[in-house]
């Protein structure tokens, strides 16, 4: 498995899905490619994938507690 390859069963959805605010931003092409790859593998929307990845990143950086 390549360094950036993510296995399909590595992620479990944790973000509560409710109507959300809209965010529009520029994303580095490599990050966008990874988001799309994960979305395809998980069979999630790009929006859901972004929510889940951001949640994990905020936890890792200490901006959110481990369980929220």
C-alpha positions as CSV (number, residue, x, y, z in Angstrom):
1,X,0.0,0.0,0.0
2,X,1.3,3.5,-0.9
3,X,2.0,6.1,1.8
4,X,-1.1,8.2,0.9
5,X,-3.4,5.3,0.1
6,X,-6.3,5.0,2.6
7,X,-8.1,1.7,3.1
8,X,-11.8,1.7,2.6
9,X,-12.7,0.5,6.2
10,X,-10.3,2.9,8.0
11,X,-13.0,5.6,8.7
12,X,-16.3,5.4,10.6
13,X,-18.6,8.4,10.3
14,X,-18.7,10.5,13.5
15,X,-20.1,13.9,12.3
16,X,-23.8,14.4,13.0
17,X,-25.4,15.1,9.6
18,X,-27.7,18.1,9.8
19,X,-28.2,21.2,7.7
20,X,-24.9,23.1,7.8
21,X,-23.3,26.4,6.8
22,X,-21.8,26.7,3.3
23,X,-18.0,27.0,3.1
24,X,-16.3,28.0,-0.1
25,X,-12.5,27.9,-0.2
26,X,-9.5,27.1,-2.3
27,X,-7.8,23.8,-1.6
28,X,-4.4,22.6,-2.6
29,X,-4.7,20.1,-5.6
30,X,-3.0,17.3,-3.7
31,X,-5.4,17.6,-0.8
32,X,-8.4,17.8,-3.1
33,X,-7.2,14.6,-4.8
34,X,-7.0,12.8,-1.4
35,X,-10.4,14.1,-0.3
36,X,-11.9,12.7,-3.6
37,X,-10.1,9.4,-3.1
38,X,-11.4,8.9,0.4
39,X,-14.9,10.0,-0.7
40,X,-14.9,7.4,-3.4
41,X,-13.5,4.7,-1.2
42,X,-16.0,5.4,1.7
43,X,-18.8,6.0,-0.7
44,X,-19.4,9.4,1.0
45,X,-20.1,12.7,-0.5
46,X,-17.2,15.1,-0.7
47,X,-18.9,17.3,1.9
48,X,-19.2,14.4,4.4
49,X,-15.6,13.4,3.8
50,X,-14.4,16.9,4.4
51,X,-16.4,17.1,7.7
52,X,-14.9,13.8,8.9
53,X,-11.3,14.6,7.9
54,X,-11.6,18.1,9.5
55,X,-13.0,16.6,12.7
56,X,-10.1,14.2,13.0
57,X,-7.5,17.0,12.2
58,X,-9.0,19.3,14.9
59,X,-8.8,16.5,17.4
60,X,-5.2,15.7,16.5
61,X,-4.2,19.4,16.8
62,X,-5.9,19.7,20.2
63,X,-8.6,22.1,18.9
64,X,-11.3,19.6,19.9
65,X,-11.4,17.0,22.6
66,X,-10.8,13.4,21.5
67,X,-14.5,12.6,21.8
68,X,-17.0,15.3,21.0
